[in-house]
Amino acid sequence: MNELFRLAVEASPVGMIVVDAHGTILFVNSEIQRLFGYREGELAGAVVDVLLPDAAKPHHAAMRAGYMRSPEQRPMGRGRDLLARRKDGSVFPVEVGLNPIRSPDGMLVMCSVLDITARKEAAERLSAANTQLERLNREKDRLLAVVSHDLRAPAATISILVDNLLVDDERRPTDLQRQLLGAIHRQVQRQIRLINDLLDHSRIESGQLTLDKQAVDLRAVLSEAIADMAGLAARFGRRLEARLGQTDICLELDEARVVNAVTNLVTNAIRFARSRVCVSLALAEEDVTVEVADDGPGVPEDELQTIFLPQQRGPSAAPVDGLGLGLAIVKGIVEAHGGRADARNVIDACGAIGGAVFRVVLPLR
């Protein structure tokens, strides 16, 4: 064997075996000796089958003959798990590559052998971890469903009872009682929103968010949603503006979920704004854009790329209720409709941040 070739094979960090057409071992490098536990010279002249488990030996001669009829560079045992046998009889997983070599003495085959024990063990650990994670996710979903039902049902009952007390003509509540009942009603509604947010986020994370799409006029939907938030804007002392145009924009979407997404954005804007929030609607050839802009402190530049992740609340300019899932839910709802959501800061002429703009882009089809 050419000395330069022999030196190159010997220097390889991968186990290398050279065999002839009959499977007789002509040369192995030191890595093969280390992998299989043989001393130098022990494998020379042996049939390569000595390195196979007993179960694989009866079929190997036929497979070797088939390869020699049409030799090509390729992995051995494509689609099958291969095992090799050490001198002490122990078996380990391997990856084998076959490379035909035409020589004056006939066709030779150089086999590269890689011990993939560590890789297989890592894959098995990963598979076990994934199985465990899937089980925990199923348990989480089941627990959330049970807890949400157990929490939402009494909350809804309390809300109905409070509403009945507020409109009870026979037992007209005093002003103080009305204030207390109003506070109870607001807290109950807050708890219901938190429960719904938790369920929606769980569905989004597990890819189980379902949409009830219907043809709706997005401009009319947004106009109604903005009108519903006028009271919140007034309580915070903010001016809420709508620039929706006069053109009806008909889309196939889940109205309740889109309203939830926009409400989340406008609610955040009202809380962080200094004085003004503006909701605008722009129609393009292939999509429609909803922008919610405020004149607040904006979003720190290093948080713009992560602002839609769970627990990302932005600047703490005002106390914020909730679980920190609002923007993550917005992103999940928008992407479920085939759209996208992003955020940017408004920079004034002096280079200072003059507020934040949250944008939702929805496809027309």
Sequence and secondary structure as in RCSB ss.txt:
>XXXX:A:sequence
MNELFRLAVEASPVGMIVVDAHGTILFVNSEIQRLFGYREGELAGAVVDVLLPDAAKPHHAAMRAGYMRSPEQRP
MGRGRDLLARRKDGSVFPVEVGLNPIRSPDGMLVMCSVLDITARKEAAERLSAANTQLERLNREKDRLLAVVSHD
LRAPAATISILVDNLLVDDERRPTDLQRQLLGAIHRQVQRQIRLINDLLDHSRIESGQLTLDKQAVDLRAVLSEA
IADMAGLAARFGRRLEARLGQTDICLELDEARVVNAVTNLVTNAIRFARSRVCVSLALAEEDVTVEVADDGPGVP
EDELQTIFLPQQRGPSAAPVDGLGLGLAIVKGIVEAHGGRADARNVIDACGAIGGAVFRVVLPLR
>XXXX:A:secstr
  HHHHHHHHH SSEEEEEETT BEEEE HHHHHHHT  TTSSTTSBGGGGS GGGHHHHHHHHHHHHHS  SEE
TTTTS EEEE TTS EEEEEEEEEEEEETTEEEEEEEEEE HHHHHHHHHHHHHHHHHHHHHHHHHHHHHHHHHH
HHHHHHHHHHHHHHHHT STT   HHHHHHHHHHHHHHHHHHHHHHHHHHHHHHHTT      EEEEHHHHHHHH
HHHTHHHHHHTT EEEEE  S   EEEE HHHHHHHHHHHHHHHHHH SSEEEEEEEE SSEEEEEEEE S    
GGGTTTTTSTT     SS   S S HHHHHHHHHHHTT EEEEEEEE TTS EEEEEEEEEEE  
